[in-house]
Amino acid sequence: MKLKVILTTLLTIAAALVAPIAAAHTGVHLTGGLVDGFMHPVSGLDHLIVAIGAGFWAARSGDHGIRDMLYFLLLFAGGMLLGVVSQAWSQPDVTTPLMFLLIVAVIAVAISYTPYFMHAFFGSFAVYHGVAHMLEMPANAALTGFVIGLLVSTAVLLTLGLMLRQVVATHRRHDVRTH
């Protein structure tokens, strides 16, 4: 196995294990609907870093990153759906082992075909975040509005990452030409 594959696998596992203890903004903006869902991602460093980073990564392909942005958003929505479904279980502790198994499966696929490693890396964050937000959401929150706001705001952050990548790439091209 290549050293790069081993290091990236260890980084993904570490990130998946550390993500739950980040608790960057637990309890903030979780009581309402659409507006609170929209404001939630911009109020926490975890969302800002992951979503903007995922957008930055998505722009690497040269096709404006739309496919990879949709991939991230679909996994995020899938995680939210898994979170809503798992609320019906009597033991919420069942979710953590299931999430761990899901992330391990994604990493195993990524190891077998390394070009998809970053898909697995950002995808595991997206799924975990989706599940976590639905499990932490109070019962009196407007689920549909909150989810729509969360997805739209995350899409905006992904787009900011795409734009940042374009600015960096443009700056580099200008920098190379002037020297």
N, C-alpha and C positions, 0 to 999 in steps of 0.2 A: 504494500500500500504506500502511496506517495505521502511524503511528509505534509504537503499542503492539504491533502484530504483528511489526514489525522488531525491537524491543527484546526481546520475549519469545523470538523465534527465536534471536537472538544469545545470550541467556541459556541456552537449552536446549543449543545447540551448545557453548558454553563449559563447561557442566556435564558434558556427555557427554565432552568432551575432558579435563577435570580429574579426573573420577571414577577413572580407572585409576591415577593417580599418588597418590591419597589413601593407599592402603595402610594404612588405619587400624589393622588388627589382623591383619596377615598372619601365618599360622602358629599363631595362637592357637586352641585348641579345634577343631583339624581332625584329630585322631587317633582319635576314638571314634565313637560312634553317636548315639543319641537324645538323651542328656543334653548331649553336646557340641554337637550341632546346635541344641538349645534355648538353650544358653548363648551361642552365638556372636553372635547379634544384639545381645544386651544388653551385650556386651563391647567394642563398637566404636561410636564416635561417628557413623560414617557410617550405620550401620543405625538408630541411635536417631533421628537427625535426619530421615532420609528416611522411615522407617516412621511415626513419630509425625506428621511433617508431612503425609504422604499421608492418614493417618487424620483429621487436622484438616481437610484440604481436602475429604475425602469427606463430612464432616458438613455441608457447606455446602448441600447439596441439600434438606435437610429430611426426607428419607426415611430418616434414621438412617445413611446412607452405606453400607449393606450391599452394594448393587450395585457401588459404586466400590471397596470393600474387596476384594470377590471379583475384580473386574477386576485390581487390583494383584497379588493372590495368584496368579491364573491366569497373568499375564505373568511373574511371578517363577518359577513352576513351569515355564513354557515356556522361560524362559532357562536354568533348570537342565537341562532336557531337551536343549536345544541344546548346552550345555556338555558333557554326558555323551556325546552323539553326536560332538561335535567332538574328543573325546579320542582317537577312533579314527583321526583323520587324522594322517598322518605329519608334517605341518607345522603346529604350533600357531599360527604366525603368520597362517594363513588366517582364523582366527576374528576377528581385529581388523578387517580390511577388511569381513568379512561383518556384524559388529556395527555398524560405521560406516554401511554401506549400509542396514541395518535402521532405525537411528535416523534417518537422513536421510529415509527413506520415511515414517516416522511423523511427522516434523516437517513434511514436505510436505503430508501429509493434514491436519495440524493447522492449517497456514497457510491451506489452502483453506477450512477451516471452523473459525474461531477459537474457538467455544465448547468445542471439544475439545482446546484447546492444553494444558491442565493434565493431561488424560488422556495426551497424548503426553509431557509433561514427566516425570510420575511413572512412566509406563509404560516409558520408556527407561531410567530408573534401575532399575526392577524387572527388566527383561530383562538389562541389563548385570550386575547383581549376581548374578542366577541363573547366568549363564554363568561369571562370574569365580570363583564359589565351587566350581563343579564342576571347573574347570580347575586350581584350586589345591589341591584335595582330594588327600591322599596315597592311594596305591593300597591301603594296608591299612585304610583307614577303612570303616566299615559304611555303605554308601551309603543304603540305605532308611531306617535309623534317623536318620542325619544329616539327610536331606532332610525327613523328617516333623518332626523337632525344629525345624529351621530355619523351616519353614512355620508351625508352631504358634506359635513365639515371635514371628515377624513378625506373625501375626494378633493376638497380644496387644498388640504395640506399636501396630498400627493402631487397635485398640480404645482404647488409651490416648489416641491422638490424637483420636478421636471424643469421648471423655469430656472432654478438655481443651477442645475447641470448645464443648461444652455448658456447661462451667463459665464460660468467657469470655462466652458469650452470656447466661447467667443473670446474671452479674455486671454486664454492661452494662445489662440491663433494670432491675436493682435500682438501679444508679447513676443512670439517667435518671429514675426515679420519685422518688428522694429529693431531686433538685435542682429 
